[in-house]
Amino acid sequence: MQIDVKGRNLQVTDEIREYAEQRFAKIAKQVSELAELELEVADENVPGDPIAADVVLRLKGTELRAKEVSKDPKHAINLVADNLERQVKRHRDKRRGRRESRAAAEEIRSTPAALEEAPGTL
């Protein structure tokens, strides 16, 4: 998985970049190597929680998005990674369910031809 870390109104240090790559490594194991993850850490000029982490994960045919805010960039990255992790798990389970139901439907369609009435059952 390719990880692109950007900063808006904030300098992205090597420490933040390494932390993000380490945090998203677990998600990288669950998705294709062709997946692209774009993380934007922004300093929003508002009182309270000024740091926002916005992530977009582009998979084959879909995009997963998450955004979280916190006072610390690492904490915001941690929150957004947890959110994205849930979305990836849900997406994988959906795809697996569809694949299994499709396989079951194919099996049912092919089974009646094999189970035609055996001679002498009536």
C-alpha positions in Angstrom: 0.0 0.0 0.0 1.3 3.4 -0.9 1.0 6.0 1.9 1.1 9.7 1.1 1.3 12.1 4.1 0.5 15.8 3.5 0.3 18.8 5.8 -1.9 21.8 5.5 -0.9 24.8 7.6 1.4 22.4 9.4 4.9 21.1 8.7 4.9 17.3 8.4 8.0 16.1 10.3 9.7 12.7 9.7 8.4 11.7 13.1 4.8 12.2 12.1 5.4 10.5 8.8 7.0 7.4 10.4 4.3 7.3 13.1 1.6 7.3 10.3 3.3 4.6 8.3 3.7 2.5 11.5 0.0 3.0 12.5 -1.4 2.2 9.0 0.8 -0.9 8.6 -1.9 -3.1 10.1 -4.4 -1.8 7.5 -1.8 -2.3 4.8 -1.7 -6.0 5.5 -5.5 -6.3 5.0 -5.7 -4.5 1.6 -4.1 -4.9 -1.8 -0.6 -3.6 -2.5 -2.1 -1.4 -5.2 -4.2 0.5 -2.6 -3.4 4.2 -2.1 -3.8 5.9 1.3 -3.7 9.7 1.4 -3.4 11.2 4.9 -3.7 15.0 5.4 -2.8 16.5 8.7 -4.2 20.0 9.0 -3.9 22.8 11.5 -7.3 24.3 11.6 -7.4 27.8 13.0 -10.1 27.2 15.5 -10.1 27.1 19.3 -10.3 23.8 21.0 -9.2 20.9 18.8 -6.9 22.5 16.2 -5.4 19.5 14.5 -7.4 17.5 12.0 -6.4 14.2 10.4 -8.3 13.4 7.2 -7.6 10.1 5.4 -8.7 8.6 2.1 -8.1 5.0 1.2 -8.6 4.2 -2.5 -9.3 0.5 -3.1 -10.3 -1.2 -6.3 -13.7 0.3 -7.0 -14.3 2.2 -3.8 -13.0 4.9 -1.5 -13.0 4.8 2.3 -12.8 8.1 4.1 -12.4 9.2 7.7 -11.7 12.5 9.6 -10.9 13.1 13.2 -9.7 16.1 15.2 -7.5 16.4 18.3 -5.1 18.7 20.0 -2.1 16.4 19.1 -1.3 15.3 15.5 -0.3 11.8 16.7 -3.6 11.4 18.6 -5.6 12.6 15.6 -3.7 10.0 13.4 -4.4 7.3 16.0 -8.2 8.1 16.0 -8.5 8.3 12.3 -6.6 5.0 11.9 -9.0 3.3 14.3 -11.9 4.6 12.3 -10.5 3.5 9.0 -9.6 0.1 10.5 -13.3 -0.5 11.3 -14.3 0.6 7.8 -11.7 -1.8 6.1 -12.9 -4.7 8.2 -16.6 -4.0 7.4 -15.7 -3.6 3.7 -13.8 -6.9 3.7 -16.7 -8.7 5.4 -19.2 -7.4 2.9 -17.1 -8.5 0.0 -16.5 -11.9 1.6 -20.3 -12.3 2.2 -21.1 -11.4 -1.4 -18.5 -13.8 -2.7 -19.8 -16.6 -0.5 -23.5 -16.0 -1.4 -22.6 -15.9 -5.1 -20.8 -19.2 -4.8 -23.7 -20.7 -2.9 -26.1 -19.5 -5.6 -24.0 -21.1 -8.3 -23.9 -24.3 -6.4 -27.7 -24.4 -6.1 -28.1 -23.6 -9.8 -25.8 -26.5 -10.7 -27.2 -29.0 -8.2 -30.8 -29.5 -9.5 -29.4 -30.8 -12.8 -27.5 -33.5 -10.8 -30.5 -34.3 -8.6 -33.1 -35.0 -11.2 -35.4 -37.7 -10.3 -33.6 -41.0 -10.0 -35.3 -43.8 -11.9 -37.6 -45.9 -9.8 -38.3 -43.3 -7.0 -42.0 -43.0 -7.9 
